[in-house]
Amino acid sequence: MRLQCEVEVVSRLLPTCGLRGRGRGTRALLSLGRPPGRARGDGGGVYLMVCTARDRVGARYKVQENIERFFTRFVEEGKATVRLREPAVDVCLSKANASNLKNFLSAVRLAHQGTNIGALPLSALVPAKTSEVEKPKTKMIITSRRDYPLTKNFPYSLEHLQTSYCKLARVDTRVLCLKKLRKLDLSHNHIKQLPATIGDLTCLQELNLHDNHLESFSGALCNSTLQKSLQFLDLSQNKIKALPIQFCQLRELVNLKLDDNELIRLPFKMGQLDHLRFLSAARNKLPFLPSDFRKLCLENLDLFGNPFEQPNPLVPNIQLKIPLTLLECAARATVNYRIPYGCHLLPSHLCEDLEVAKTCQCGSACLSSFIQITVTMNLHHVAHTVVLVDNMGGTEAPIICYFCSLDCYSQFLDRYLQSN
């Protein structure tokens, strides 16, 4: 039986000599078994062997009637200590799989009690392989095509992987098997499309796709487990013209970079990103900001170099139909009264329409019947630090406003004309 964990072997004689142990474990492979050549009926020939990177041959400790005590208070955390009588040492185990540790300690206890050797799950006491005792690799940085591994797999223990300047045309399927990955940097490549299976990386917190050839960011990714994990997303310097409606499902986002794309609009429900603190969308093609933008609470905002339109509240875009259609009335009531709905109750296209319902200044919903205008908003209302919008020192940008009726628009117009 074998167990991989961190081990520290502490001599109990050290304090009498005025010395103390290091207090740190080292990666090790523990084996419970018999040395080669022992007779099968020799119950006393069961040993605990500890192999490390420095000593792959391993140190052996007799088990039967040689264990003074087991310390298992923190076994659920993958920690335990086996106290031996001879030599007087404590074998301190940590960072083990809790289930495997329990099974291993149970086998050691049976061997100590002299259980029939045939009933024990013993292993051959042979030197450990280098890969078994080396510390798992958690970080790999590749910054050239010639260093990119073509024949070997990436270590499954990786938590941080950077493959930049490798001229990758697509995301390597081997990367999608790295389930412990927290940070993935694919910047400065030639990637045109992202596979939906990136959403299977359940631990992914940071995704850097700066300087690629992306033309879109799929809705499937927005509906994946990235909703619960992704905090940093860099899509800057690509060819993206619009982000999907589902993008604002990535509600754990803290830092979003969209600079140097071809964006003609920002996500409609931008205000749902309530964890967002850093947003940069400089040098795009944004004519105005979505109405929901005013709900953001940012620390830093950069919208420099966008061709924002000059707002004119006196020239509205009137899409209002009077009287309202039955469909519009029903849709407004569904949103205003928060009536539950779903694809099991309504056709999918109606559900999609309800998801993008607009909000009037009075707080009521409107779908396809509304009055739309653009007004000026000082960006300091949504961000503590604002990069100037233009070279003239401005920190204002046009934002869309919607009105569900002529009455609501008239009330706004009266206030606007009075203030000007």
N, C-alpha and C positions, 0 to 999 in steps of 0.2 A: 504494500500500500504506500502511496506517495502523496505528498502535500507540498504545494508551492506557497511560500509566504516569506515574510521577513523574520529573521531569527537573530537573537543576541544570546550568547552563552556567557553567563555571568558566574564567576567563581565566588562562592560564599566565604572563601578564605581571604579575599582582597581587603575587607575592612580591618582584619587583624593586622595586616601589613601597612595600614594607612593609605590604601589605594582604593579607587572606585572604578567601576566599569564605565564604558563610553556613554551608555544610555541611548545608543542608536542601534537599530537592527540593520542587517544586511540581507539582500536577496538570497534565498536559499531553497534547496530541495530537500525535504525530509523523506526518508524511506524507512519502512518497518519491514525487517526481513532477517534472513539467516545468511551468514557468510558462505561462500562456495565451499563444498566438501563436508559440511556438517551433516550428521546423520539425521534422517527425517524424524526420528522419535526423540531427538534431543531438544526437549522443551526449553532448556536453559539457553539455547543458542540463538534466541531472538534478540536483535539489536536495533537500536534507533540510530540511523546514520544521518549526519548533517553535512550536506555539500554546499559550498559557496563558490563564487567566482575565483577566489584566491586559493581555495582548497577543493578542487573538483573530485579528488579521490575520497574525501570526506572523513569526518571524525565519527567513531562508533562508540555507542554507549549501551551497556547491557541493560535489559529491561526487566527480566523476571526477578521479582522480590528486590528490586533496586530503586523503586520509586517511593519517595517519602511522602509526596503530596501533589495533587493537581489543583491549580488555581484557575477556576473557570467562570468567575463572576462576570467577565466581559466577553464571554464566548460569542454572544450575539453580534458583537462588534468585530469579530474576527481576531480576538486576542485571548491568549491563555498562557500559562506557565507550567512546565513540568519540572518538579524538584527531584533531583537524583541524590541518592545516598553516596554513591562512589562512582566517579569523583564527586566532590561536594559542589555541584554546579546547578544553576537554574537555567533551563532552556526556555527562553522567553519568545513566544510566537506572536506575530502581529500581521495585520493586513492580509489575513487569510479569508477565503470564502467561508462564511459561518457554517454552512451545511457540511462542507468538506472537512472543516476543522473538527466538528462534532464527531463525525464518523472516524476520523483519524485518532482522536483522543479515546474513543470507545475501544478501538482495536488495541491501542497501547495499554489501556487499563486491563483488557483481557489477557494480554501477553504478560503483564506484571503479575496477574493472579495465577499464572501457570496453566491457562487454558490449553487444551489439546492443540498442538500446532497445526493440525489438519483443518481446524475450524477457523483459523485466522487468515485474513486476506493479506498474505505476505508478498513482498516484492524481492527481486534479486538485488543484493547490495553491490551495485556496480557504480563506477564513477559517473557523475552527472554530465550531460551535454552542456556545452557552453550556453546554448539558447535557453536551457532550463534554469540557469542561475544568474543570467544577466538581467539587469533591471530593464523592464519593458520600455521600449522606445516610445516616447509620447510626442516628439516634435521632429519634423523633417522639413528642411527648406531646400528647394531646388530652383536655381535661377538661370539655368541654361539647358538647351536641348540635349547636349551631349551627356549631361548628368541624369537625364530622365530615365528611370528604370523601365526597360522594355521586356525583360525576361523574368524578373523577380516581382513578387507581390509586395505591396506596401505592408508594413507591420500592422496587424489588426489592433494593436494597442495605441495607435496614433490618436492624439487629441488635437494636434495642430499640424496642418499640412499646407505648405506653400509651393506651388509650381508655377512660377512666373517666367516670362520670356522663353517659353518652351515651344512656341508656335503650335499650340494645341488647337485643333479645329473643332473638337468636341470634348465633353467631359468624360474622362476615362471611367469605364464601368467598374474598374477595380477600386476606385475612390468611393463609389457608392456602397461598398461593402464595409467601410470603416465606421462601424456603429457607435464608436466612442468619440468620433470627431466633434470638436467644439468650434474650431476655427478653420475655415477653408478659404485659402487665397489662390484664386485662379486669374489674377490680374495680368495684363500685358500678354494676352494670347489672341487667338483668332476664332474664338467660340461664337457661333451664330445662334445656337439654340440650347436651352437648358432642358435636360430630361426631367420628367415629372418625378422620377425616383429620387431626386435630391431631397424631396420631402420625406423620404424614409429615414433620413439622418436625424434621429429623434433628439440628439443632444446638441445639434448645430446652433450656435449662438452668433457667430460672425461669418458672413459670406461676402467676399471681396471679388467683384467681377469688373473692376476698373480696367478701361482700355481693352475692350473686346469688340466684337461685331454684332452684338445682340440687337435684335429688332423688336423684341417683345419680352415680357415677363408673364408666364402663363398663369391663368386663374387656378389651375390644378395645384400649383405650388402654394398659392395663397390659402387653399383649403386643406393643406396637408398639416402634418404635425409641426411645421414651422410656425404655425399660429401661436404655439405655446413656448417656443424656444428662441426664435430669431430676434436678436437685439440690435445687431449692426448689419446694414446692407449698403454696399457700395456698387451702384450701377452707373457711375459716372463714365464719361467718354465712351459712349456706345451710340447706337442709332435708334433708340427707342422713341416712338412718337406718342404713345399713350400707354397708361397702365390700366389693367383690368379693374372692373368694378369691385372684384373680390379682394383687391390689394389691401384694403383697409381692414381685412380680417387679421392681418399681421399685427395684432394689437400690442405685442411685447416690444415692438421696435422703439429704440431709444435714439439711434443715430441713422439717418437716411441721407445718402448722397446721390443726387441725380444730375450733377453738373455735366455740361457739354454733351447733351443729347439733342433730340429734335422734338421735345415735348410740346404739344400744342394745348395741353390741359393737364391739371393735376387731378388725382383721384377725387371723385365726386363727394365721397363721405370722409374726407380728410380728418374731420373732427373726431372720428372714432379712434384715432391713434393717440389715446390719452397718455401714453408713456413717452411719446416722442418729445425729445428735448433739443436735438440738433438736426436742422434741415437745411440742405443746400441744393438749389436747383438753378444755379447760375448758368448763363449763356445757353438758354433754350429758346423756344418760340412761344412763350406764354403771353396771350393777349390780356388775360385777367386771371383772378384767383377764384376758386369755387366758394360758394356761400358758406359752406361748412368750415372754411379755413379760420374763421373768427373764433372757433371753439378751441383752437390749439393753445398750448401754454409752453413756449419754447425758451431755451436759454440762448440759443444762437440761430440766426436766420440769414441766409444769403440767397438773394434773388437777382443779383447784379446781371446786367446784360440781356434782359428780356425785353421784347418789343411791346411793352404794355400800352394798351389803348388809352386814349384820353376819355375818362368817364363823362357821360352827359345824362343825368337823371331825367332831363326834360324830353328826351327822345327814347321812349320805352319800346321794347319789343313785345307787342301784344299778341298773346296766344290764347286769350280768354274767349271762351265760347259761352254765350248767354242765350237761352238758359243752359245750365250745366247738363251734360249727358248723364244718363242713369249710371253708366259705368264710372264716370268721374265722381259722382255723389257717393256711390258705394265704396270706391277706393279711398276717398277722403275719410269716410266714416271708419273704415277698417283701420287706417293709420291713427286717426285722432283718438279713437276709443280703444286702441291697442287690442283689437280683436285678433286672436290667434289664427294663423293661416299657414299653409304649406302646400307642397306639391301633391300631397294626398287629398287635399281639399279643393285646390284650384289648379287650372292649367299653369304649366311652368312659366309661360310668357307673362301671365298676370302677376305671378310671384316676383318675377324680375322687375316688373314695373313698380310694384309696391316697395321693393328694396331701394329704388332710386327716387322715392317720393321727395319732392322739394318742400321746404318749410318757409311759410310766409313770415313776414315781420311780426304778425300777430301770434305766431306759434302754431297756426293750423297748417295742415298738409294740403298740397296740390300736386297733381300728376301731369296731365297733358294740357290743362287749362290754367293759364297763369299770365301775369305781366312780369316781364324781366327788364331790369335796368342794371347798370354798373355805377357804383359810387366809389369815392376815394376812401381808403382806410389807411391810417397810420400804422405801420407794421410794428411799432413799439407796443401796440395794444396786445400783441400775441407773442412778442419775443423781448427778452431783456436786452440782448445785443443784436443789432441789425446792421448788416453790411449795406452800404449805400446802394440804392436801386440803379442809380445812373451817375454820370460824371458831374452832375449839377448839385450833388449833395442831398438828393431826395431820399426820404424813407417812407414814401407813400406809394400805394399800388391800387389799381382798380379791383373791386370785388363785386361779384354778382349778388343782386338782391331779387327776391321773388315776392309777388303779391298774389293772394288767392282771389281777390275781388277788386273792383273799381273803387270801392269804399276804402279799402286798406291803402291802395295806391294814392288816393286823394289825401288821406290823412298824412301820409309821408310827404307828399308834395307841399302841403301847407307848412309843415315844419321846416322843410328844406328852404322854401322861399322866404320864410321869416328869418332864418338864420343867415341868409345871404342878402 
